[in-house]
């Protein structure tokens, strides 16, 4: 299922996305996060910070080039 979040800058879209990913990982789902090429490392770092006690093995962070 594709979920799209939209809203004004600074309204918490990014935080909401990362929290949903953490919830999905806790529930045994396999989320996929698609980010621009230049943001892959930042996304991986942020997920690592948010999911300190959750295994992120099932998470795929992809760039448009890797699709």
PASEBA-1860 file (N, C-alpha, C; in nm, 3 decimals):
! residues 67
1> XXXXXXXX> 0.085/-0.117/0.000/0.000/0.000/0.000/0.090/0.124/0.000 ~ 0.056/0.219/-0.083/0.128/0.345/-0.089/0.054/0.448/-0.004 ~ 0.129/0.514/0.081/0.071/0.620/0.165/0.145/0.749/0.134 ~ 0.070/0.854/0.109/0.130/0.983/0.079/0.088/1.083/0.185 ~ 0.186/1.150/0.244/0.159/1.256/0.341/0.193/1.388/0.276 ~ 0.110/1.485/0.293/0.139/1.618/0.240/0.094/1.722/0.340 ~ 0.156/1.837/0.334/0.122/1.946/0.424/0.225/2.056/0.415 ~ 0.203/2.160/0.490/0.292/2.276/0.490/0.427/2.241/0.553
9> XXXXXXXX> 0.528/2.318/0.518/0.661/2.300/0.575/0.656/2.316/0.727 ~ 0.723/2.226/0.797/0.731/2.237/0.942/0.612/2.182/1.019 ~ 0.520/2.114/0.950/0.400/2.064/1.020/0.420/1.924/1.078 ~ 0.537/1.861/1.055/0.565/1.732/1.117/0.550/1.611/1.025 ~ 0.554/1.632/0.895/0.540/1.522/0.800/0.652/1.419/0.816 ~ 0.775/1.466/0.821/0.889/1.376/0.831/0.885/1.296/0.961 ~ 0.857/1.362/1.071/0.846/1.292/1.200/0.736/1.188/1.195 ~ 0.624/1.220/1.136/0.514/1.125/1.123/0.553/1.003/1.040
17> XXXXXXXX> 0.625/1.027/0.931/0.669/0.916/0.847/0.760/0.822/0.924 ~ 0.859/0.878/0.995/0.951/0.794/1.070/0.882/0.721/1.184 ~ 0.786/0.784/1.248/0.710/0.717/1.354/0.626/0.604/1.299 ~ 0.567/0.623/1.182/0.488/0.516/1.118/0.578/0.399/1.079 ~ 0.698/0.430/1.031/0.793/0.324/0.997/0.830/0.244/1.121 ~ 0.857/0.313/1.231/0.890/0.244/1.357/0.774/0.155/1.402 ~ 0.651/0.205/1.392/0.534/0.124/1.428/0.521/0.002/1.338 ~ 0.542/0.020/1.208/0.534/-0.092/1.115/0.639/-0.197/1.147
25> XXXXXXXX> 0.761/-0.154/1.179/0.866/-0.248/1.215/0.831/-0.325/1.342 ~ 0.773/-0.256/1.440/0.732/-0.322/1.564/0.625/-0.428/1.538 ~ 0.541/-0.403/1.437/0.431/-0.494/1.405/0.468/-0.599/1.301 ~ 0.596/-0.611/1.269/0.643/-0.715/1.180/0.621/-0.687/1.032 ~ 0.591/-0.564/0.997/0.573/-0.529/0.857/0.707/-0.495/0.794 ~ 0.710/-0.486/0.662/0.833/-0.456/0.588/0.818/-0.325/0.514 ~ 0.837/-0.213/0.581/0.819/-0.083/0.515/0.930/-0.052/0.415 ~ 0.893/0.029/0.316/0.989/0.078/0.217/0.982/0.230/0.218
33> XXXXXXXX> 1.096/0.294/0.233/1.105/0.439/0.231/1.182/0.480/0.106 ~ 1.120/0.563/0.023/1.185/0.610/-0.099/1.224/0.757/-0.079 ~ 1.353/0.784/-0.095/1.405/0.919/-0.074/1.493/0.958/-0.193 ~ 1.514/1.088/-0.214/1.609/1.130/-0.318/1.750/1.078/-0.287 ~ 1.829/1.059/-0.391/1.963/1.001/-0.376/2.046/1.068/-0.268 ~ 2.041/1.200/-0.261/2.126/1.274/-0.168/2.081/1.263/-0.023 ~ 1.966/1.201/0.004/1.914/1.192/0.141/1.918/1.052/0.201 ~ 1.979/0.956/0.133/1.980/0.818/0.183/2.052/0.809/0.317
41> XXXXXXXX> 2.170/0.865/0.328/2.246/0.854/0.453/2.174/0.923/0.567 ~ 2.114/1.037/0.541/2.039/1.109/0.644/1.919/1.026/0.690 ~ 1.850/0.963/0.597/1.735/0.879/0.632/1.778/0.759/0.717 ~ 1.889/0.695/0.678/1.939/0.581/0.756/1.978/0.623/0.897 ~ 2.043/0.739/0.909/2.084/0.789/1.039/1.963/0.822/1.128 ~ 1.863/0.886/1.069/1.744/0.922/1.145/1.669/0.798/1.191 ~ 1.655/0.700/1.104/1.588/0.575/1.141/1.664/0.506/1.254 ~ 1.796/0.504/1.246/1.877/0.442/1.352/1.854/0.512/1.485
49> XXXXXXXX> 1.841/0.644/1.486/1.817/0.719/1.609/1.678/0.690/1.665 ~ 1.578/0.682/1.579/1.440/0.662/1.624/1.416/0.518/1.667 ~ 1.477/0.424/1.598/1.450/0.281/1.622/1.564/0.216/1.701 ~ 1.606/0.278/1.808/1.719/0.226/1.885/1.695/0.084/1.937 ~ 1.574/0.054/1.980/1.544/-0.078/2.037/1.464/-0.167/1.941 ~ 1.457/-0.128/1.814/1.380/-0.202/1.715/1.474/-0.246/1.604 ~ 1.462/-0.370/1.560/1.541/-0.417/1.447/1.493/-0.349/1.319 ~ 1.587/-0.295/1.244/1.552/-0.228/1.118/1.589/-0.315/0.998
57> XXXXXXXX> 1.613/-0.443/1.023/1.654/-0.534/0.917/1.550/-0.543/0.805 ~ 1.423/-0.533/0.838/1.316/-0.548/0.739/1.289/-0.418/0.661 ~ 1.350/-0.308/0.701/1.326/-0.179/0.636/1.414/-0.165/0.512 ~ 1.354/-0.121/0.403/1.429/-0.088/0.282/1.423/0.063/0.261 ~ 1.541/0.123/0.249/1.547/0.265/0.214/1.606/0.270/0.074 ~ 1.524/0.317/-0.019/1.562/0.317/-0.160/1.567/0.459/-0.214 ~ 1.652/0.478/-0.314/1.651/0.604/-0.387/1.581/0.579/-0.519 ~ 1.550/0.683/-0.589/1.483/0.668/-0.718/1.570/0.591/-0.816
65> XXX> 1.700/0.606/-0.804/1.792/0.535/-0.892/1.794/0.384/-0.863 ~ 1.767/0.345/-0.739/1.772/0.204/-0.699/1.640/0.131/-0.719 ~ 1.537/0.202/-0.766/1.408/0.136/-0.787/1.417/0.047/-0.904
END
